[in-house]
Amino acid sequence: MENTKPCDYLSLKAWFVEYGKPVFNSDKLLHYHTKPIQRELIEAGAMAKVGVNIFLHKTRFWPEYQRIVSANCGQADGGRIKSGGSQE
């Protein structure tokens, strides 16, 4: 892992100020999309959690989020897809 400093992370409010838009449209969506993979995001250095406060890495959050989600894609239905491309 690369050297990471506390200044590499932004709180959700600071993310909004710096990028001009929230990470997700609402806090509920943020919780819905990140809670199941929160441990993986933290281990990858893309997210930090201090108490109830969430901090996102400036450059690592979106690439890691997309990598983890794509790796987990299909696990919700057990990955059962027929050879014709349709699900069972």
VEXDREN-2710 file (C-alpha; in Angstrom, 1 decimal):
% VEXDREN-2710
k/r/px/py/pz
1/MET/0.0/0.0/0.0
2/GLU/1.2/3.5/-0.7
3/ASN/2.0/5.9/2.0
4/THR/-1.2/7.5/3.1
5/LYS/-1.5/10.7/5.2
6/PRO/-4.6/12.0/7.0
7/CYS/-4.7/14.9/4.5
8/ASP/-5.4/12.4/1.7
9/TYR/-8.9/11.8/3.2
10/LEU/-11.9/14.0/3.0
11/SER/-15.0/14.0/5.2
12/LEU/-18.3/13.8/3.4
13/LYS/-18.9/17.5/3.8
14/ALA/-15.3/18.4/2.6
15/TRP/-15.9/16.0/-0.4
16/PHE/-19.0/18.1/-1.3
17/VAL/-17.1/21.4/-1.0
18/GLU/-14.1/20.2/-3.0
19/TYR/-15.9/18.4/-5.8
20/GLY/-19.2/20.3/-5.9
21/LYS/-21.4/17.3/-5.5
22/PRO/-22.0/14.6/-2.9
23/VAL/-20.6/11.1/-3.2
24/PHE/-24.1/9.7/-3.5
25/ASN/-27.4/11.6/-3.7
26/SER/-28.3/11.0/0.0
27/ASP/-26.9/9.6/3.2
28/LYS/-29.2/6.6/2.8
29/LEU/-27.7/5.8/-0.6
30/LEU/-24.2/6.1/0.8
31/HIS/-25.0/3.7/3.6
32/TYR/-26.8/1.3/1.2
33/HIS/-24.0/1.2/-1.3
34/THR/-21.0/1.2/1.0
35/LYS/-22.1/-0.7/4.2
36/PRO/-21.9/-4.2/2.7
37/ILE/-18.3/-3.6/1.4
38/GLN/-17.1/-1.1/4.1
39/ARG/-14.5/-3.5/5.5
40/GLU/-13.0/-4.1/2.1
41/LEU/-12.9/-0.3/1.4
42/ILE/-11.2/0.3/4.7
43/GLU/-8.7/-2.5/4.1
44/ALA/-7.9/-1.1/0.6
45/GLY/-7.3/2.3/2.1
46/ALA/-10.2/3.9/0.2
47/MET/-12.3/4.7/3.3
48/ALA/-11.6/5.5/7.0
49/LYS/-14.1/5.5/9.8
50/VAL/-13.6/7.2/13.1
51/GLY/-16.6/6.7/15.4
52/VAL/-19.6/7.6/13.2
53/ASN/-17.6/9.8/10.9
54/ILE/-16.7/8.5/7.4
55/PHE/-13.7/9.8/5.5
56/LEU/-13.0/9.0/1.8
57/HIS/-9.6/8.9/0.1
58/LYS/-9.4/11.6/-2.5
59/THR/-8.1/9.4/-5.3
60/ARG/-8.6/5.8/-4.2
61/PHE/-12.3/5.7/-3.2
62/TRP/-14.0/5.5/-6.7
63/PRO/-11.5/3.1/-8.3
64/GLU/-11.6/0.7/-5.3
65/TYR/-15.3/1.0/-4.9
66/GLN/-15.8/0.0/-8.6
67/ARG/-13.2/-2.8/-8.3
68/ILE/-14.9/-4.3/-5.2
69/VAL/-18.4/-4.0/-6.6
70/SER/-17.5/-5.6/-9.9
71/ALA/-15.7/-8.4/-8.1
72/ASN/-18.8/-9.0/-5.9
73/CYS/-21.2/-8.7/-8.9
74/GLY/-23.3/-11.9/-9.2
75/GLN/-22.8/-13.0/-5.6
76/ALA/-26.2/-11.8/-4.5
77/ASP/-27.9/-14.4/-6.7
78/GLY/-25.2/-17.0/-6.2
79/GLY/-23.8/-16.3/-9.7
80/ARG/-26.3/-18.7/-11.3
81/ILE/-26.4/-17.7/-15.0
82/LYS/-27.3/-20.1/-17.8
83/SER/-25.0/-20.4/-20.8
84/GLY/-27.5/-18.5/-22.9
85/GLY/-27.0/-15.4/-20.7
86/SER/-30.4/-15.6/-18.9
87/GLN/-30.7/-16.3/-15.3
88/GLU/-32.2/-19.5/-13.9
END
